[in-house]
Amino acid sequence: MKILYCATVRSHIGQFHVPVINALKAAGHEVHAAYHDNSDDKPGLDLSMLDKVFEVPFERSPYSPQNIKACKILKKIIDEGNYVIIHCHTPVGGVMTRIAARDARKRGTKVFYTAHGFHFYKGAPKKYWAMFYPVEKLLAKDTDVLITINQEDYDLARKHFKAGKVVKVNGVGVDLTKFHVASEEEKRAAREALGIKPEQFVMLCAADLSYRKNQPMIFRAMARIKDECPNLLALLPGQPILKEEYEKLCDQLGISGMVQLMGYRRDIDRLLAACDCVISSSRQEGLPMNLIEAAASGRYIIATDVRGNADVVKQSGFGALVKLNDDEAMAEGIRKAVEKKPERNDAEALQEFDEAKIVRQILELYSTSTQKGHDENV
């Protein structure tokens, strides 16, 4: 079987879909990928297992005329590729791929789209609903299998979208064998390597410094309790999109010495070993891998009660949800975590997020999509 993966940028495939691609290769399938190469921004992602790659000049902005050119290039790739399955990801990549694959679908190609969190969600700005909802509803008819990764998106898609099949899969999966509760010795060694003092209470927020991730909520919460909790330290690894703005805000709030803006990192496992809890201030998520990894590492979670975050915290049963932008509630959550330092060793509840299980589900969807009379459920 010949399969094409499409995404707006290379890093999306490199970060999230290598396990499925490796499983496909092990089963003897041929896998190609089409994307815009952003290796300069996110280096170190190995995609050498792919049989062929295509550079497509996608732009993340849906308004960019460059995407029209990208769609034409992608259509040529698809028309010449004779693919059995095309699996597209990311908003722009998903839109352009389904448009480009219309003729291929008429010839029997099956088109998958994974929605890694719709841009329209409960509480989203009205302009997001106006811009993105009609497009997704229209393109659902060009989608043989629409995969959603959280309950809110699944319920909406089942009710309003006329895709061939709508399913829910718990994200892209996390390799639970790579995460464990760090021993005191491991925690001490990780902290020493990072220059963290034993008495500091370390919070980890692994996310790009961006509007969506909403880190100022964390900063405001820390400022509320900085005097009573002077040993707080927040580690923020991620693309430094709003770094200068955040540095100024931390300085204004008097917490500059409590915050480390670390830039893009590839050692999140070490940061998890060093931290006491994981914190998320996101405005919305698809299904956040960083929180699944936190729970698998026995790290308590303090997160905003929004789509995606709520799915993980409720499923793992190990964390606290606070109202979006309620920095007083987040401050109270941090205060309680400092006092109790909650930890646990049981990760049984996380088996639904296990990478191996997710890979099996995706392969089963591929298999049944090419057969007639398959069921609605995974």
C-alpha positions as CSV (number, residue, x, y, z in Angstrom):
1,M,0.0,0.0,0.0
2,K,1.2,3.5,-0.9
3,I,0.4,6.3,1.6
4,L,1.0,10.0,1.6
5,Y,1.3,12.1,4.7
6,C,0.7,15.8,4.4
7,A,1.1,18.6,6.9
8,T,1.9,22.3,6.8
9,V,5.4,21.9,8.2
10,R,7.9,19.1,8.5
11,S,8.2,19.3,12.3
12,H,4.5,18.3,12.7
13,I,5.2,14.9,11.1
14,G,8.5,14.5,12.8
15,Q,7.1,15.2,16.2
16,F,3.9,13.3,16.1
17,H,3.6,10.7,13.4
18,V,6.9,8.8,13.2
19,P,5.6,5.8,15.3
20,V,2.7,5.2,12.8
21,I,5.1,5.7,9.8
22,N,7.6,3.2,11.3
23,A,4.8,0.7,11.8
24,L,3.6,1.1,8.2
25,K,7.2,0.6,7.0
26,A,7.6,-2.5,9.1
27,A,4.5,-3.9,7.5
28,G,6.0,-3.4,4.1
29,H,4.1,-0.2,3.0
30,E,5.5,2.7,1.0
31,V,5.2,6.0,2.8
32,H,5.7,9.5,1.3
33,A,5.3,12.9,2.9
34,A,4.6,16.4,1.6
35,Y,5.3,19.5,3.8
36,H,7.1,22.8,4.0
37,D,10.6,22.1,5.5
38,N,11.0,24.1,8.7
39,S,14.1,22.2,10.0
40,D,15.9,25.5,10.7
41,D,13.2,26.3,13.4
42,K,12.9,22.8,14.8
43,P,16.0,20.8,14.0
44,G,16.9,17.2,15.0
45,L,13.8,15.4,13.8
46,D,14.6,12.2,11.9
47,L,12.4,11.4,8.9
48,S,14.9,9.2,7.1
49,M,12.4,6.3,7.2
50,L,10.2,8.0,4.6
51,D,10.5,6.6,1.0
52,K,10.1,10.0,-0.6
53,V,9.4,13.6,0.5
54,F,8.1,16.6,-1.4
55,E,8.7,20.2,-0.5
56,V,5.4,22.1,-0.7
57,P,5.4,25.9,0.0
58,F,2.6,25.9,2.6
59,E,2.2,29.0,4.7
60,R,0.5,28.8,8.1
61,S,-1.6,31.9,7.5
62,P,-4.8,30.9,5.7
63,Y,-4.8,34.2,3.9
64,S,-1.4,33.7,2.2
65,P,-1.7,33.5,-1.6
66,Q,1.3,31.1,-1.4
67,N,-1.1,28.4,-0.4
68,I,-2.8,28.5,-3.8
69,K,0.5,27.7,-5.4
70,A,1.1,25.0,-2.7
71,C,-2.3,23.4,-3.6
72,K,-1.4,23.2,-7.3
73,I,1.9,21.6,-6.5
74,L,0.3,19.1,-4.1
75,K,-2.4,18.2,-6.7
76,K,0.3,17.3,-9.2
77,I,2.0,15.1,-6.5
78,I,-1.2,13.4,-5.7
79,D,-2.4,12.9,-9.3
80,E,1.0,11.3,-10.2
81,G,1.4,9.4,-6.9
82,N,-1.5,6.8,-7.2
83,Y,-1.9,6.7,-3.4
84,V,-4.2,4.3,-1.7
85,I,-4.5,6.6,1.4
86,I,-3.7,10.2,2.0
87,H,-3.6,11.3,5.6
88,C,-3.5,15.1,6.2
89,H,-2.9,17.1,9.3
90,T,-2.8,20.7,10.5
91,P,-5.4,23.3,9.5
92,V,-3.8,24.7,6.3
93,G,-2.3,21.3,5.3
94,G,-5.7,19.7,5.9
95,V,-7.6,22.2,3.8
96,M,-5.2,22.3,0.9
97,T,-4.8,18.5,0.8
98,R,-8.5,17.7,0.7
99,I,-9.0,20.2,-2.1
100,A,-6.0,18.8,-4.0
101,A,-7.2,15.2,-3.5
102,R,-10.7,15.6,-4.9
103,D,-9.9,14.0,-8.2
104,A,-7.9,11.2,-6.5
105,R,-10.9,10.4,-4.3
106,K,-13.0,9.8,-7.4
107,R,-10.4,7.2,-8.5
108,G,-10.7,5.5,-5.1
109,T,-8.0,7.1,-2.9
110,K,-9.2,7.3,0.7
111,V,-8.6,10.7,2.4
112,F,-8.0,10.9,6.2
113,Y,-7.9,14.2,8.1
114,T,-6.9,14.4,11.8
115,A,-8.2,17.5,13.5
116,H,-5.6,18.2,16.2
117,G,-8.0,20.6,17.8
118,F,-10.5,22.6,15.7
119,H,-9.9,26.4,15.8
120,F,-13.6,26.8,16.7
121,Y,-14.3,25.6,20.2
122,K,-16.3,26.5,23.3
123,G,-15.2,30.0,24.2
124,A,-13.4,30.7,20.9
125,P,-13.7,34.2,19.4
126,K,-16.6,34.5,17.1
127,K,-14.3,35.3,14.2
128,Y,-12.8,31.8,14.5
129,W,-16.2,30.3,14.1
130,A,-16.9,32.5,11.2
131,M,-13.6,31.8,9.5
132,F,-12.9,28.1,10.2
133,Y,-16.2,26.3,10.9
134,P,-17.7,26.8,7.4
135,V,-14.5,25.6,5.8
136,E,-14.4,22.4,7.9
137,K,-18.1,21.7,7.4
138,L,-17.7,22.1,3.6
139,L,-14.6,20.0,3.4
140,A,-16.1,17.2,5.5
141,K,-17.7,15.8,2.3
142,D,-14.2,15.5,0.9
143,T,-13.0,13.4,3.9
144,D,-13.4,9.7,4.1
145,V,-12.3,9.4,7.7
146,L,-12.3,12.4,10.1
147,I,-10.2,11.7,13.2
148,T,-10.8,13.9,16.3
149,I,-8.7,13.7,19.4
150,N,-10.9,15.1,22.2
151,Q,-14.5,14.7,23.3
152,E,-15.6,18.2,22.4
153,D,-14.4,18.0,18.8
154,Y,-15.8,14.5,18.4
155,D,-19.3,15.5,19.6
156,L,-19.3,18.5,17.3
157,A,-18.1,16.7,14.3
158,R,-20.5,13.8,14.8
159,K,-23.4,16.2,15.0
160,H,-22.6,18.7,12.3
161,F,-20.1,17.3,9.7
162,K,-20.9,14.8,6.9
163,A,-17.6,13.1,6.6
164,G,-17.6,9.4,5.5
165,K,-16.7,8.4,9.1
166,V,-16.0,10.3,12.3
167,V,-13.9,8.7,15.0
168,K,-12.2,9.7,18.2
169,V,-8.6,8.6,18.9
170,N,-6.7,9.7,21.9
171,G,-4.2,11.9,20.1
172,V,-1.0,10.6,18.6
173,G,0.0,8.7,21.7
174,V,2.9,8.8,24.2
175,D,5.4,6.0,24.6
176,L,4.7,5.3,28.2
177,T,7.8,3.1,28.5
178,K,9.9,6.2,28.3
179,F,8.4,7.9,31.3
180,H,8.5,7.0,35.0
181,V,8.5,8.7,38.3
182,A,12.0,9.9,38.9
183,S,13.7,8.7,42.0
184,E,15.1,11.2,44.5
185,E,18.5,10.6,43.1
186,E,17.4,11.1,39.5
187,K,15.6,14.3,40.5
188,R,18.6,15.6,42.4
189,A,20.9,14.9,39.5
190,A,18.6,16.6,37.0
191,R,18.3,19.6,39.2
192,E,22.1,19.9,39.6
193,A,22.6,19.7,35.9
194,L,20.2,22.6,35.4
195,G,21.5,24.6,38.3
196,I,18.3,24.3,40.4
197,K,18.6,24.6,44.1
198,P,17.1,21.8,46.3
199,E,14.7,24.2,48.1
200,Q,13.1,25.5,44.9
201,F,9.6,24.4,43.9
202,V,9.9,23.9,40.1
203,M,7.0,24.2,37.7
204,L,7.3,23.1,34.1
205,C,5.4,24.7,31.2
206,A,6.6,23.0,28.0
207,A,5.0,25.1,25.2
208,D,5.9,27.7,22.6
209,L,5.8,31.2,24.0
210,S,2.6,32.3,22.2
211,Y,-0.8,33.8,22.6
212,R,-2.5,30.4,22.5
213,K,-0.4,29.0,25.3
214,N,-1.2,32.2,27.4
215,Q,1.8,32.1,29.7
216,P,1.0,35.6,31.2
217,M,-1.6,33.9,33.2
218,I,1.1,31.9,34.9
219,F,3.2,35.0,35.5
220,R,0.3,36.8,37.1
221,A,-0.5,33.9,39.3
222,M,3.2,33.7,40.4
223,A,3.2,37.4,41.2
224,R,0.3,37.0,43.5
225,I,2.2,34.5,45.8
226,K,5.8,35.5,45.2
227,D,6.2,36.8,48.7
228,E,4.7,33.8,50.5
229,C,6.3,31.3,48.0
230,P,9.7,32.9,47.3
231,N,11.3,29.6,46.1
232,L,9.0,29.3,43.0
233,L,10.8,28.6,39.7
234,A,9.0,28.3,36.4
235,L,10.8,26.6,33.5
236,L,9.4,27.5,30.1
237,P,11.0,25.6,27.2
238,G,9.5,26.4,23.8
239,Q,9.9,28.5,20.7
240,P,10.6,32.0,21.9
241,I,7.9,33.7,19.8
242,L,6.9,36.3,22.5
243,K,10.1,36.1,24.5
244,E,10.9,39.9,24.6
245,E,7.3,40.7,25.6
246,Y,7.3,38.1,28.3
247,E,10.6,39.2,29.7
248,K,9.2,42.7,30.1
249,L,6.1,41.4,31.7
250,C,8.0,39.3,34.2
251,D,10.2,42.3,35.0
252,Q,7.1,44.5,35.6
253,L,5.6,41.8,37.9
254,G,8.8,41.4,39.8
255,I,9.3,37.7,39.1
256,S,12.2,37.8,36.5
257,G,14.3,35.7,38.9
258,M,11.6,33.1,39.2
259,V,11.2,32.4,35.4
260,Q,13.5,30.8,32.9
261,L,12.5,31.2,29.2
262,M,14.6,28.3,27.9
263,G,14.0,28.3,24.1
264,Y,13.4,25.2,22.1
265,R,14.5,22.0,24.0
266,R,14.8,18.3,23.2
267,D,15.3,17.2,26.8
268,I,11.8,17.4,28.3
269,D,12.4,14.1,30.0
270,R,15.1,15.7,32.1
271,L,13.0,18.7,32.8
272,L,10.2,16.5,34.0
273,A,12.6,14.7,36.3
274,A,13.7,18.0,37.8
275,C,10.2,19.6,38.3
276,D,7.7,19.3,41.1
277,C,4.6,19.9,39.0
278,V,3.5,20.7,35.4
279,I,1.4,23.8,34.6
280,S,-0.6,24.8,31.6
281,S,-2.4,28.1,31.0
282,S,-3.5,27.3,27.4
283,R,-6.6,28.9,25.9
284,Q,-7.3,25.7,24.1
285,E,-5.6,22.4,23.2
286,G,-6.2,19.4,21.0
287,L,-4.9,16.7,23.4
288,P,-1.7,18.0,25.0
289,M,1.1,15.5,25.0
290,N,3.1,17.5,27.5
291,L,0.3,16.9,30.1
292,I,0.1,13.2,29.3
293,E,3.9,12.9,29.7
294,A,3.6,14.8,33.0
295,A,1.0,12.4,34.3
296,A,3.1,9.4,33.1
297,S,6.0,10.9,35.0
298,G,4.0,11.2,38.2
299,R,3.9,15.0,38.1
300,Y,0.9,16.8,39.4
301,I,-0.9,19.0,36.8
302,I,-2.3,22.5,37.2
303,A,-4.1,23.4,34.0
304,T,-6.8,25.6,32.6
305,D,-10.2,24.0,32.3
306,V,-10.4,24.0,28.5
307,R,-10.8,21.5,25.8
308,G,-7.9,19.1,25.7
309,N,-6.4,20.0,29.1
310,A,-9.6,18.8,30.7
311,D,-9.6,15.5,28.8
312,V,-6.1,14.6,30.1
313,V,-6.6,15.8,33.7
314,K,-10.0,14.0,34.1
315,Q,-8.7,10.8,32.4
316,S,-5.5,10.7,34.5
317,G,-7.2,11.7,37.7
318,F,-4.1,13.5,38.9
319,G,-4.3,17.3,38.7
320,A,-6.4,20.4,39.2
321,L,-8.4,22.4,36.6
322,V,-8.8,26.2,37.0
323,K,-10.9,28.6,35.0
324,L,-9.2,30.2,32.0
325,N,-7.5,33.5,32.9
326,D,-8.4,33.2,36.6
327,D,-4.9,33.8,37.8
328,E,-6.1,33.9,41.5
329,A,-7.4,30.3,41.1
330,M,-4.1,29.3,39.5
331,A,-2.2,31.0,42.3
332,E,-4.2,29.0,44.8
333,G,-3.5,25.8,42.9
334,I,0.2,26.5,43.0
335,R,0.1,27.3,46.7
336,K,-1.6,24.0,47.5
337,A,0.9,22.1,45.3
338,V,3.8,23.8,47.2
339,E,2.3,22.8,50.5
340,K,1.5,19.2,49.6
341,K,3.9,18.3,46.8
342,P,1.6,15.6,45.5
343,E,3.1,12.6,43.6
344,R,1.9,9.2,42.6
345,N,3.3,6.1,41.0
346,D,0.2,4.6,39.4
347,A,0.0,5.4,35.6
348,E,-2.6,2.7,34.9
349,A,-5.3,5.3,34.0
350,L,-3.0,6.5,31.1
351,Q,-3.1,3.3,29.1
352,E,-5.7,4.9,26.8
353,F,-3.0,7.3,25.7
354,D,-0.4,4.7,25.1
355,E,1.4,5.1,21.8
356,A,1.3,1.4,20.9
357,K,-2.5,1.4,21.3
358,I,-2.9,4.6,19.2
359,V,-0.7,3.1,16.4
360,R,-2.9,-0.1,16.4
361,Q,-6.0,2.0,16.1
362,I,-4.7,4.1,13.2
363,L,-3.5,1.0,11.3
364,E,-6.9,-0.6,11.9
365,L,-8.6,2.5,10.5
366,Y,-6.4,2.3,7.4
367,S,-7.3,-1.3,6.9
368,T,-11.0,-1.0,7.3
369,S,-11.2,2.2,5.2
370,T,-10.1,0.2,2.2
371,Q,-12.7,-2.5,2.8
372,K,-16.5,-2.3,2.4
373,G,-18.9,-2.5,5.2
374,H,-16.7,-1.4,8.1
375,D,-18.1,-0.3,11.4
376,E,-18.4,3.3,12.8
377,N,-16.4,2.7,15.9
378,V,-12.6,2.2,16.4
